[in-house]
Structure formats: C-alpha cells, structure tokens
C-alpha cells in the first residue's frame, strides 16, 4: 500500500482486497500500488505519490487565543 494525493473530482472506489475509499480533491489516500486502476489514475495525472511529510502534517491551530492565553477576568466583589 502506498499513499497518494488525489486531484480528480469527488468520487469513491472499491478495489479488490481493499475497503471502499472516498476520493476528495486534495486528499491523501492509501491505495495498493500494484493495482491496474491505481496505475491508470497515476498515468492520467489524478493520483500522485504523496510525500511522507504531507501525511503527517499537524492540524492547523485555531485562530485566536486559548483560554490559558486570554487575559484573566476580574472577579466581582
């Protein structure tokens, strides 16, 4: 199995010996490298081998400050 970046229209595929894979433009998916379908999609330019760094990028942080970074609220007395 290899990791590929998909760049075609939204779709799904079920390959022999694999579970159904949802294909969303820009997503990284794991597919069998020896599959004739995968080889065809590579030849058509719809699948490209994903670099290892692409699969393990940390999720972007949310905008704004976290609770620990926010100014402390004043207590009412």
Secondary structure as UniProt FT lines:
FT   STRAND          2..6
FT   STRAND          11..14
FT   TURN            16..17
FT   STRAND          20..23
FT   TURN            25..26
FT   STRAND          28..31
FT   TURN            33..34
FT   HELIX           36..43
FT   TURN            44..45
FT   STRAND          47..49
FT   HELIX           52..55
FT   TURN            67..69
//
